[in-house]
Amino acid sequence: MKKLVLGIFSLLMIPSMSEAALKVPNVFGDHMVVQQKMPIKVWGWTNPGQDVSVEFGGQSVTGKAGTDGRFDVALPAAEANAQPQTLTIRADETVTFNDVLVGEVWVCSGQSNMQWSVNASNDPDLEKLAAKYPHLRMINFPQIGSQEPILTHDRKWQVCTPENVGGFSAVGYFFGRQLHQTLDIPIGMINNAWGGSAAEAWVNRDVLKADSRYQPLMARWEQMEADFAGLKAKTELNEDEKKKLQGLTGAMGGNARPGNIYNGVLKSHLGYTIRGAIWYQGESNAGRAYQYRDLFPLMISNWRSEWGQGDFPFYWVQLADFYAENPEPVESAWAELREAQTMTMSKLPHTGEAVIIDIGEGKDIHPKNKVDVGRRLARWALANEYGVQIPFHSPQYKSMEKQGQKVILTFDHVAGGWRPFDVAAPVGFAIAGADKKFVWADAKILPDGRIEVSSDKVAEPASVRYAWADNPVCNMYSVAGLPLTPFRTDDWPGKTAEAN
């Protein structure tokens, strides 16, 4: 069945040259939102050499289809406009899209916590009753993995109403709603998230193959692909081979194979004019957290390069707390993945991280509180893209100074000072000497905002860690209500250092 579906979508990649029908990707449609204050890119396919014109908002541009039938044009930038307009494309045929608004367009992407719907989040009954936002729209893309580009799908833009908001990405909706309520302009959200997806599936496979850091990863997949091809070629299979083929069949079209989502999902709207992207993913890469230090920025850079909009804003959610709480300090793959996410801010411009170490659930990898996730992402966008003067950056470790048995820590982005949650003393700090044996530490806030950490069990401290666990018990916030970013002062090799 999957093979048949892929075949059908592949037929939609490029129109037959014998057809006269004008085709455009499904990201163009009734009820869409186009990006304000930027050239509006429009593309599609028609007969080779065919003249094409596109009209919108009193503006018109012309172009010509190439030898492959593809045309690309860009309408002049337009100001935000909540009045419904039509966008018309004329070639051998004419296609008109109605109820088009001009505003802000964001991609919401990642794995299941971004895919997670309003219906499955906190208070869906109340949220749906209030979801009367006709100028907030979302398009939800299907989950199709492919090594060949699929350039259109059958999904359509939806207007936010109490009847259909339940199927929206919850993080995307709450992010978009905050922007809409603050800016009072239309907001469009392109939701392409796929639960369980690995970061490498979102990257152009050629980019991964050209980078020696991913040779082991690519070699594993190339071996699986060779095994799959060999089994498919056999005329008779024993029971073990049948089981292996069945398992490999799912892997070939799945959400972890390098390039699969890039081709099967992202390619269909890559290049649509946007303001930026929000991202919630990493759970599937936690076992290779050190690799994620490079893979995640590579993915962002690949998107930016191929989107053709320069270094557009890219904001992500740091992984929430999950799994059981440990009574003693231990190593943690999830802590290392969070660290890799935080590192990305120093590697790429116009990036930012929403810290949610306080709103996860140990028993559930999908915490239901998606309102605060959307709001913390919205703070980044409002402050950096729209000039709203609000705190947006979680406090972050800056430096340490040893004073005998004590360590004094300095931090950035402590807007208004500290406000520990529940109890007055800081909770969640651990300390170790050169033996790397961590124990819980005593901590106190100094008058100048620095934090003093010590333990009578560690005479010569070498490192301090905070919230360094799968599911840490921690309580540090800025007065603005933003949680302290988990950190460590050491760079000792972690449990995923050799995983690739």
C-alpha positions in Angstrom: 0.0 0.0 0.0 2.8 2.4 0.9 4.5 1.7 -2.5 1.2 2.6 -4.2 0.8 5.8 -2.2 4.4 6.8 -3.0 3.8 6.1 -6.7 0.7 8.3 -6.7 2.5 11.2 -5.1 5.5 10.7 -7.4 3.1 11.3 -10.3 2.5 14.7 -8.9 6.2 15.7 -8.8 6.3 17.2 -12.3 3.4 17.3 -14.8 3.6 15.3 -17.9 4.8 17.5 -20.8 1.9 16.3 -22.9 -0.6 17.8 -20.4 -1.7 21.4 -20.7 -2.8 21.7 -17.1 -1.2 24.3 -14.9 0.1 22.8 -11.6 1.3 24.5 -8.5 2.3 23.0 -5.1 -0.4 22.6 -2.5 1.2 25.2 -0.2 -0.5 27.6 -2.6 -4.3 27.5 -2.0 -7.4 29.1 -0.7 -7.1 30.6 2.7 -3.3 30.8 2.6 -1.3 33.5 4.3 1.6 35.0 2.4 4.5 36.7 4.0 4.4 40.5 4.4 7.3 42.9 3.5 9.2 40.3 1.5 9.0 39.2 -2.2 6.3 36.6 -2.5 7.7 33.6 -4.3 5.4 31.6 -6.6 6.3 28.6 -8.6 4.8 25.7 -10.4 4.8 23.8 -13.8 3.2 24.2 -17.1 4.3 23.6 -20.7 8.0 24.3 -21.5 8.4 27.9 -22.7 4.9 28.9 -21.6 4.5 32.5 -20.6 3.2 32.9 -17.0 1.7 35.8 -15.2 0.8 36.1 -11.5 -1.5 38.8 -10.1 -2.1 39.7 -6.4 -3.0 42.8 -4.5 -3.0 45.0 -7.6 0.5 43.8 -8.6 1.5 41.6 -11.5 4.6 39.8 -12.5 5.5 37.7 -15.6 7.8 34.8 -16.2 8.4 31.9 -18.6 8.5 28.2 -17.9 11.9 26.5 -18.5 12.6 23.5 -20.5 11.4 21.3 -17.7 8.1 23.2 -17.5 8.9 24.9 -14.2 8.4 28.6 -13.6 9.5 30.8 -10.7 8.4 34.3 -10.2 8.3 36.7 -7.2 5.6 39.2 -6.5 6.6 42.6 -4.9 6.5 42.8 -1.1 3.1 43.7 0.4 2.1 45.1 3.7 0.1 43.0 6.2 -3.6 42.9 5.1 -6.4 41.1 6.8 -8.8 41.7 3.9 -9.3 38.6 1.8 -7.7 38.9 -1.6 -7.3 36.7 -4.7 -4.0 35.4 -6.2 -4.3 34.4 -9.8 -1.8 32.5 -12.0 -2.3 32.6 -15.7 -0.4 30.2 -18.1 -2.0 27.8 -20.5 -4.8 27.7 -17.9 -5.8 30.0 -15.1 -5.8 29.2 -11.4 -7.2 31.5 -8.8 -6.8 31.2 -5.0 -9.3 33.0 -2.8 -9.3 34.4 0.7 -5.6 35.1 0.7 -4.3 37.2 3.6 -0.9 39.0 4.0 0.8 38.6 7.4 3.5 36.5 9.1 4.3 33.0 8.0 6.2 30.5 10.3 7.1 26.8 9.8 6.5 24.6 12.8 8.5 21.5 12.5 10.2 18.6 14.4 8.9 15.4 15.9 5.9 14.3 18.0 5.9 17.1 20.5 5.5 19.6 17.7 3.0 17.4 15.9 1.1 17.0 19.2 -2.4 18.4 18.7 -4.6 20.9 20.6 -7.0 17.9 21.2 -4.3 16.1 23.1 -3.0 19.0 25.2 -4.3 20.7 28.3 -7.9 21.9 28.4 -8.8 21.1 24.8 -12.5 21.8 25.5 -11.8 25.3 26.7 -9.2 26.0 24.0 -11.6 25.0 21.2 -14.4 27.1 22.6 -12.2 30.2 22.3 -10.5 29.4 19.0 -12.3 32.1 17.0 -9.4 33.5 15.0 -10.3 33.8 11.3 -7.0 35.5 10.5 -5.0 32.6 12.0 -4.4 29.7 9.5 -2.5 26.5 9.4 -1.6 23.8 6.8 -0.8 20.3 8.0 1.5 18.3 5.8 1.3 14.5 5.5 4.0 12.1 6.7 5.6 10.6 3.6 9.2 9.4 3.5 10.9 9.3 0.1 14.4 9.4 -1.4 12.9 11.1 -4.5 11.5 14.7 -4.2 7.7 14.9 -3.8 6.7 18.4 -4.8 3.1 18.6 -3.9 0.6 17.0 -1.6 -3.2 17.0 -1.1 -3.4 19.0 2.1 -5.1 22.4 2.3 -4.9 25.6 4.4 -7.4 25.7 7.3 -8.9 28.8 9.0 -8.8 28.6 12.8 -12.2 27.8 14.1 -13.5 25.9 17.2 -14.5 23.1 14.9 -11.0 22.4 13.4 -8.4 23.8 15.8 -8.3 20.5 17.6 -6.2 19.1 14.8 -3.7 21.9 14.7 -0.2 21.5 16.2 -0.6 22.7 19.7 2.8 24.4 20.0 2.3 25.9 16.5 -1.2 27.2 17.4 -0.2 28.7 20.8 2.9 30.3 19.2 0.8 31.7 16.3 -2.0 32.8 18.6 0.4 34.8 20.8 1.8 36.5 17.7 -1.6 37.2 16.3 -3.0 38.7 19.5 0.1 40.8 20.0 0.7 42.0 16.5 -3.0 42.1 15.3 -2.1 40.8 11.9 -2.7 37.5 10.0 -0.6 34.6 11.0 0.1 31.5 8.9 1.6 28.3 10.3 3.1 25.6 8.0 3.0 22.4 10.1 5.2 19.6 8.7 6.2 17.8 12.0 6.5 14.1 12.0 6.5 12.1 15.3 9.6 10.1 16.1 11.6 11.6 13.3 15.4 11.8 13.4 17.2 15.0 12.5 19.1 13.3 9.7 15.9 12.6 7.8 15.3 16.3 7.5 18.6 17.0 5.7 19.4 16.8 2.0 21.1 13.4 1.8 23.9 14.8 -0.5 24.9 17.2 2.3 25.3 14.3 4.8 27.2 12.1 2.3 29.7 14.9 1.6 30.6 15.3 5.3 33.0 12.7 6.8 31.5 13.2 10.3 28.4 11.2 9.2 30.2 8.4 7.4 29.3 5.8 10.0 25.7 6.9 10.0 25.5 6.8 6.2 27.4 3.4 6.1 24.7 1.9 8.3 22.0 3.0 6.0 23.8 2.0 2.9 24.2 -1.5 4.3 20.5 -1.6 5.1 19.7 -0.4 1.6 21.9 -3.0 0.0 20.3 -5.7 2.2 16.8 -4.5 1.2 17.7 -4.5 -2.5 19.2 -8.0 -2.3 16.2 -9.4 -0.6 13.8 -7.7 -3.0 15.7 -9.3 -5.9 15.4 -12.8 -4.6 12.6 -15.0 -6.0 12.2 -17.1 -2.9 12.7 -16.1 0.7 12.9 -18.2 3.9 10.9 -17.1 7.0 13.9 -15.2 8.5 14.4 -13.3 5.2 10.8 -12.5 5.0 10.8 -10.9 8.5 14.0 -9.0 7.7 12.5 -7.7 4.4 9.3 -6.7 6.2 11.4 -4.7 8.8 13.6 -3.1 6.1 10.5 -2.1 4.1 9.3 0.1 7.0 12.8 1.6 7.4 13.1 2.6 3.8 10.0 4.8 3.9 10.3 5.8 7.5 11.2 9.0 9.4 14.8 8.2 10.2 16.4 7.4 6.8 18.7 10.2 5.8 16.9 12.6 3.4 13.5 10.9 3.7 11.6 13.8 5.2 13.6 16.4 3.3 12.4 14.8 0.1 9.0 13.4 1.1 7.7 16.4 3.0 9.9 19.5 3.2 10.7 19.7 -0.5 7.1 20.4 -1.4 7.1 23.8 0.3 10.8 24.6 0.7 11.2 28.1 -0.7 7.7 29.4 0.2 8.3 32.9 1.6 8.4 32.7 5.4 9.5 34.8 8.4 11.1 31.9 10.2 10.8 28.4 11.8 10.1 26.9 15.2 11.4 23.4 16.0 10.8 20.8 18.7 12.9 17.7 18.1 15.8 15.8 19.6 14.3 12.9 21.5 15.1 10.5 18.6 18.7 11.7 18.5 19.4 11.7 22.3 21.4 8.5 22.1 23.8 10.4 19.7 23.8 13.7 21.5 27.4 14.6 20.8 26.7 14.0 17.1 23.8 16.4 17.4 26.2 19.2 18.3 27.1 19.3 14.6 24.1 17.6 13.0 21.5 20.1 14.3 23.3 23.2 13.0 24.0 21.4 9.8 20.3 20.8 9.3 19.5 24.5 10.0 22.2 25.7 7.6 20.9 23.3 4.9 17.4 24.6 5.3 18.6 28.2 5.2 20.8 27.6 2.1 18.1 26.0 0.1 15.3 28.2 1.2 17.1 31.2 -0.3 16.1 33.7 2.4 19.5 34.0 4.2 19.7 33.3 7.9 16.0 33.4 8.7 15.1 33.0 12.4 15.2 29.5 13.7 14.0 28.9 17.3 13.7 25.6 19.0 12.5 23.9 22.2 15.0 22.4 24.5 14.0 18.9 25.6 11.7 18.8 28.6 12.3 16.7 31.7 11.5 13.0 31.2 12.0 9.6 32.7 12.4 8.8 36.4 14.1 11.2 38.9 17.4 9.9 40.1 18.2 10.3 43.8 21.9 10.9 43.1 23.7 12.8 40.3 24.2 10.6 37.2 25.3 10.9 33.6 22.4 11.6 31.2 22.0 11.3 27.4 19.1 13.7 27.5 21.2 16.3 29.4 23.9 15.9 26.7 21.3 16.5 24.0 20.0 19.6 25.7 23.6 20.8 25.9 24.0 20.2 22.1 20.9 22.3 21.5 22.2 25.1 23.7 25.5 25.0 21.9 23.8 25.7 18.6 23.0 29.3 19.6 26.7 30.1 19.7 27.3 28.4 16.3 24.6 30.0 14.1 23.2 33.6 14.0 19.5 34.3 14.5 18.8 31.2 16.6 17.3 30.8 20.0 16.2 28.2 22.6 13.0 28.0 24.7 13.9 26.2 27.9 11.1 24.0 29.3 13.0 21.9 31.9 10.2 22.7 34.3 7.1 21.5 32.4 7.8 18.0 31.3 6.3 14.8 32.9 8.5 11.9 34.0 5.9 9.4 32.9 5.1 10.9 29.5 7.5 12.0 26.8 4.6 14.2 25.5 3.9 16.8 28.2 0.4 18.2 27.8 1.3 21.8 28.7 1.9 23.2 25.3 0.7 26.7 26.0 3.9 27.7 27.9 6.0 26.1 25.2 4.3 28.2 22.5 4.6 31.3 24.7 8.3 30.9 25.4 9.0 30.5 21.6 6.8 33.5 20.9 8.9 35.6 23.3 11.9 35.0 21.0 10.0 36.0 17.9 8.3 39.0 19.4 11.6 40.4 20.9 13.8 39.7 17.9 11.6 39.9 14.8 9.0 42.4 16.0 10.8 44.7 18.4 8.6 44.0 21.4 10.5 44.8 24.6 10.0 41.7 26.7 12.4 39.2 28.3 13.0 36.2 26.0 16.3 34.5 26.7 16.5 32.0 29.6 19.3 32.7 32.1 22.5 31.0 30.9 25.8 30.0 32.6 28.7 32.4 31.8 31.7 31.6 33.9 33.0 30.1 37.2 35.6 31.1 39.8 37.1 28.8 42.4 37.4 30.3 45.9 38.8 27.5 48.1 36.1 24.9 48.6 33.5 27.1 46.9 32.7 27.8 43.3 31.2 31.2 42.3 29.1 31.1 39.2 28.2 34.0 36.9 25.2 34.1 34.5 23.9 36.1 31.6 20.2 37.0 30.8 19.0 37.1 34.4 16.3 39.6 33.7 15.3 41.3 36.9 17.3 38.9 39.1 16.5 35.4 40.5 13.3 34.0 41.8 13.7 30.4 42.9 10.5 28.3 42.8 8.8 26.9 45.9 11.8 27.3 48.3 14.2 30.2 48.7 17.4 28.2 48.3 18.6 27.1 44.8 18.0 23.5 44.1 19.5 21.3 41.4 23.2 21.9 41.7 25.8 19.2 41.9 29.6 19.5 42.4 32.6 17.2 41.8 36.3 17.2 42.2 38.9 15.9 39.7 37.6 12.4 40.4 34.4 13.3 38.6 32.2 11.9 41.4 29.3 14.3 41.7 27.4 15.0 44.9 24.5 17.3 45.6 25.7 20.8 46.4 24.6 23.6 48.7 23.9 26.8 46.8 23.0 30.3 47.6 22.4 33.5 45.7 24.8 36.3 46.4 23.7 39.9 46.6 25.2 40.7 43.2 23.3 37.8 41.5 26.1 35.3 41.3 25.5 31.9 42.8 27.8 30.2 45.3 28.1 26.4 45.2 29.9 24.1 47.6 29.8 20.8 49.5 31.6 19.6 52.5 32.2 16.3 50.6 34.3 18.0 47.9 37.4 19.8 49.2 38.8 20.7 45.7 36.0 21.4 43.3 36.6 21.0 39.6 33.1 21.1 38.1 29.5 22.2 38.8 26.4 21.0 37.1 22.8 22.2 37.2 19.7 20.3 36.1 22.0 17.7 34.6 19.7 14.7 34.5 17.0 13.2 32.4 14.4 14.5 34.8 16.2 16.9 37.2 14.8 18.4 40.4 15.6 22.1 39.9 14.0 25.4 40.8 15.9 28.4 39.3 14.0 31.1 37.4 14.6 34.7 36.5 12.1 37.1 37.9 10.7 37.2 34.4 9.7 33.5 34.9 12.2 32.0 32.5 14.0 28.8 33.8 17.8 28.6 34.1 19.3 26.7 31.2 20.7 23.3 32.3 24.5 23.4 32.1 27.8 22.0 33.2 31.1 23.8 33.7 33.2 20.7 32.6 33.8 19.2 29.2 34.4 15.6 30.4 33.4 13.0 27.8 29.8 12.0 28.3 27.9 8.8 27.8 27.2 9.6 24.1 30.6 10.9 23.2 31.5 7.9 21.0 28.0 7.3 19.5 27.7 8.1 15.8 
